[in-house]
Amino acid sequence: YPPKDISPTNAEEIPVVHVHIDVASAMSGVSLFGQRAAQVSTDPYMEWKFSKDGYEEDRSVGQEGFDQFTHLLTEDPNSVKSLVGFHVIRTVQGNPRLSLAERRIVTNDSIFVMERNGWRDEMGN
């Protein structure tokens, strides 16, 4: 969500949406399809950055490293919420299974989209 006054004349103030993608989110395909969609379908005066660091111990983000991100995609919001100030803004259903008793496909909360507390205020929205 870019600030309301972003235009080509003050493009040096282009907001950056910096998204951290955890392992489960990456395995769902969000890093392939989500990155393309975000960069094509959003405001041209907004920059998107995606990070999948943290899978290997030597590339770990670390507790203070989450401060650089505006948004997180995670399978466990409680592990992130306690570390830094983020809140859930959307939940994506996944893990489909067939319930014969209910005669339907059942899904569970699978990926949580989290936003850094106060980020919208920083952006002027």
N, C-alpha and C positions, 0 to 999 in steps of 0.2 A: 504494500500500500504506500505509494509515494506521497511525499508532502504535496499539498495542494498547489504550491507555487513553483513547482519544477517546470522549467521550460528550456528551450534551446539557449536562451540568453544567460541562464545561470546553471548550465549543465555541469559545472565543476562540483555542484552540490548534489549530484545524482546519488540517491540512497542505495545502499548495498543490502541485499537480503542474503545473509550468509547462513546456509543450511547445513547442519551436521546430520549425516545419514548413518544409522547404526547397522549392524550386520543383518538383522531380520528385515529391516526396511529395504536394504540393498538386495537381499535375496528375493524380495517380492517383485522386483523389477522397477521400483520407483526411480532408481538412479538412472536407468536407461530411458524410460518413458517420461518420467516427471521432469527431468532436466530439459528435454527437448520441448515439452509443452510449456514450461515456465518461460523459456527464453523466446519462444515464438509468439505466445498468446498474451503477453503482458505489456505494460506500458514501456515504450522505448526509452524512457528516461528513468529506468530502474535497472540496476546491475544485479545479476544473480551469481552467487558463488556457491559451489557445493563441495563438501568435504566428507570423505569416508575414512579419515585418519582415526586411529585408535584400535584397529583390528590387531595389529601386532604390538607387543609390549614396547618396542623401541620407538613406535610412532604414536604412542598413547597421547590422548588429548590432555588428560590430567584434569583435576578439579578446577583449577584456575583457568584452564584453556577454554572452558565452555563460555567464558565471558565474551569471546570473539564472535559467537554465533547469535543470530537473531531468532533462529528457528531450529528445532530439533525434530527429527523423525525417529521414533523409538518404539520398541515393543514393550518397554516397562517404564511408564511415566514416573513411578514412585522412586526409582533409582536416580532419576535426573532431578526431580522436583526438590529432593532433600539436599542435593549438592549446590544447586544454583537457583536463582529466582525465575523459574519458567512455569507456565500454566498451560493446560490442554485447551486447544481451540477447536480441534476436530478429531474424531475417531474414525478409523477406516476398518470396515469389517473384513474378515479373512478366515482362513482355516475352515473352508466349507466341508460339511459332512452331511450325509444323507440320514435323516431321521425317519425310520420306517414307521415308528409309532405316530409321528406327527405328519407323515407323508409330505415332507418338504425338506429342502436343503437348509441346514442350520449353520449360521456363522457366529463368530465371536469377535469382540473387540480385538484387533490384531496390531494395528499400527496407530500410534498416537502422534498427532501433529502438535507440537508445543511451541509457544512463543515466549520470548524473554519479557518478563514483567517490565512495563514502562516503555517498551519499544515503540508502540504507536504514538505515545506522547512525545518521544524524541523525534519522531518523523513529522510531528505537527498535525496528526489526525486525531 
